Amino acid sequence: SSRLQYSRTTGLAVYQGAAYLRQGESSLAGDRIEFDDRRSDVRATGKVVSRLDLDPEDRPASGAAQPVRISANALVYTESARTGVYTGGVVFDGATGEQLRGDRLTLQLEKTERR
């Protein structure tokens, strides 16, 4: 990103201008990304693009990683609910070539144990 503001008081990091975050094989890009360091919640706006790696058991027989790509105007991810809500011009490109379009997409991630 071209600009980062972080508040130790609130734990909020705000990335602006071609913002990009990555965790493992998954990534998130947007014009602005807000990350709540205390809750692990994320808000992204402006040309939001997520690439999410699938779990190994969901991959095709070839075993090759096939990321899912989701683009939208905005994303609100709430870690406590493990839910991402994409809004505005949503396009979902699935790992096997399917494409879905709509105004809103809710992604429910599996709950996992944190170590």
MOLIN-V923427 format. One record per residue. N is the residue number from 1. RES is the residue in one letter. PHI is phi in degrees with one decimal (* if undefined). PSI is psi as a letter, one per 20 degrees, with the letter a starting at -180 (none if undefined). Layout:
n: [N,N]
res: [RES,RES]
phi: [PHI,PHI]
psi: [PSI,PSI]
This chain:
n: [1,2,3,4,5,6,7,8,9,10,11,12,13,14,15,16,17,18,19,20,21,22,23,24,25,26,27,28,29,30,31,32,33,34,35,36,37,38,39,40,41,42,43,44,45,46,47,48,49,50,51,52,53,54,55,56,57,58,59,60,61,62,63,64,65,66,67,68,69,70,71,72,73,74,75,76,77,78,79,80,81,82,83,84,85,86,87,88,89,90,91,92,93,94,95,96,97,98,99,100,101,102,103,104,105,106,107,108,109,110,111,112,113,114,115]
res: [S,S,R,L,Q,Y,S,R,T,T,G,L,A,V,Y,Q,G,A,A,Y,L,R,Q,G,E,S,S,L,A,G,D,R,I,E,F,D,D,R,R,S,D,V,R,A,T,G,K,V,V,S,R,L,D,L,D,P,E,D,R,P,A,S,G,A,A,Q,P,V,R,I,S,A,N,A,L,V,Y,T,E,S,A,R,T,G,V,Y,T,G,G,V,V,F,D,G,A,T,G,E,Q,L,R,G,D,R,L,T,L,Q,L,E,K,T,E,R,R]
phi: [*,-89.0,-150.2,-133.8,-122.5,-133.7,-111.6,-66.3,-63.7,-97.4,75.7,-98.0,-107.2,-120.5,-102.1,-131.6,80.6,52.2,-69.8,-150.5,-125.6,-139.5,-139.5,61.9,-92.9,-97.4,-144.8,-140.6,-129.8,-176.9,-67.6,-144.7,-129.6,-110.5,-122.4,-88.4,-65.2,-81.9,-102.9,65.5,-84.2,-134.7,-127.0,-132.8,-138.6,75.8,50.9,-74.2,-136.3,-109.8,-122.4,-118.4,-78.1,-83.2,-64.7,-53.4,-71.7,-94.6,-78.6,-64.1,-54.7,-64.4,81.7,-70.8,-65.6,-123.4,-68.8,-89.3,-117.4,-126.8,-119.5,-166.7,-79.7,-153.0,-138.8,-124.2,-112.2,-113.1,-63.6,-60.2,-98.2,54.0,-125.4,-113.9,-117.4,-97.9,-136.2,78.5,56.8,-74.3,-129.3,-108.2,-106.2,-77.0,-66.4,-107.0,99.1,-71.7,-134.2,-123.2,-129.1,-177.5,-91.9,-151.4,-136.4,-109.4,-109.9,-103.4,-88.1,-66.1,-74.0,-127.9,-80.5,-90.6,-115.4]
psi: [r,i,p,p,p,p,o,h,g,i,j,p,p,o,p,q,n,l,q,p,q,q,o,c,i,q,r,p,q,r,h,p,p,p,p,o,h,h,i,k,q,p,p,q,q,o,l,p,p,p,o,p,p,q,q,h,i,i,q,r,h,h,i,p,p,n,q,p,p,p,q,r,h,q,p,o,p,o,g,h,i,l,p,p,o,p,q,o,l,p,p,o,o,r,h,j,i,q,p,q,q,a,i,p,p,p,o,o,q,p,p,q,p,p,none]
